[in-house]
Amino acid sequence: MFSIESWQEIFETMRKNKLQTFLTMVSVFFGIFILVILVGFSSGIEKGVKSQFEEDATNRIHIRTRRTTKGYKGLNPGRQIQLRNGDYEEFNEKYKDNIEYKTSLYSVWRGQLSYKGEVGNYRVEGAYPDQQFIENQSMVSGRFLNNKDVDETKKVAIIGNQIKEDIFKTNNPIGEYVQISGINFLVVGVYTDPGGKREESRVFIPLTTAQQVFNAGDKVRSLAYTVKMSDDFDEAVALSVALSESFENDIKTKHIISPDDRSAVRVSNTLEEAKKIYSMIAMISYVFWFVGIGTIIAGVVGVSNIMLIVVKERTKEIGIRKALGALPNSIIGMILQEAIFITAFAGFLGLFAGVALLELISPMVDSDFIKAPQVDFKTSIITVIILIVAGALAGFVPARRAAHIRPIEALRVD
């Protein structure tokens, strides 16, 4: 029940202890302020790191081979391990139940593109249609590769948006012919990639066409797959790790590579990497919460000390109240009300200041690993709950002490 007298008493007590109250409120203010800023930047780190994984499919497995570094079964080190179409086809058949998207790739790192006097060197990749989904690419105009392009070894090209701007300027490239290493290719699509300009500086052509144009025979540079996801993230990670190990073991067995040769076969697993990064982000978030709550506790101790002083100064008054019939619960409520008010008032100021600062600087923070630090509604509610609990804890010990004051002893206090 609202009582004007109780609020008058609270403000009178704060007036009598101006310095202690001010310093305590500053402590609580900065405790909440620091917590909000730390949690906001923790959210920004999470968004930044997740955006890096969005450049490619999160459940992607990429397989590359290099030279052996160890001799094995009579074979000398230094052998170049070459992946071929047969390896790709064998994996597709063997692991078809667990594979979502698949492609093999043949890359030329500095293929020369020319169009009406405009010339540039870009990465040219032969691929299958699933490459679009493995790379999280979206079509700006036209289409991506299809199975007919691959089967008929068509000379068609899909260019990145950056190449369109570099080579075609304001012209529409769809339906135009561009020369790749002196051979005419029909541009049928323009794509955009979450990875930005670097990822958009590539040209995709059918794998069969790339192998023919660049005299590669049945050679491929790398293989890429995405794993079928399940609702259980840990289960999906376990499947992805198992597949990665199987791919590596199969290649080493087929190409007679030492099991402990770590350089000859490189299998990268973005799902496993994502789990490690997300675990690290969660740890950072826990540390930030720990530091912030630790700062709040320092403020709560200050509030508790203020209330102990108040109880001591009002011992005689509390004794008179109890002598006139005041119940212990009413005494406890009076002390808790004051403690919660001081904590909540300073805490809400800190909360609003922290949120306002994050809103101000959020548009300016946009790096690779920190993006738009903000505090969401859920975090704000948790912070409010922490404030109320902190205020109650701050007043609990003084309130309990006040409730146990004996009227006869209190009346003797000078």
Secondary structure, 3 states (H helix, E strand, C coil): CCCHHHHHHHHHHHHHCHHHHHHHHHHHHHHHHHHHHHHHHHHHHHHHHHHHHCCCCCCEEEEEECECCCCECCECCCCECCEEHHHHHHHHHHCCCCEEEEEEEEEEEEEEEEECCEEEEEEEEEECCCHHHHCCCEEEEECCCCHHHHHCCCCEEEEEHHHHHHHHCCCCCCCCEEEECCEEEEEEEEEECCCCCCCCCEEEEEHHHHHHHCCCCCEECEEEEEECCCCCHHHHHHHHHHHHHHHHHHHHHHCCCCCCCCCCEEEEEHHHHHHHHHHHHHHHHHHHHHHHHHHHHHHHHHHHHHHHHHHHHCHHHHHHHHHCCCCHHHHHHHHHHHHHHHHHHHHHHHHHHHHHHHHHHHHHCECCCCECCCCCHHHHHHHHHHHHHHHHHHHHHHHHHHHCCCHHHHCCCC
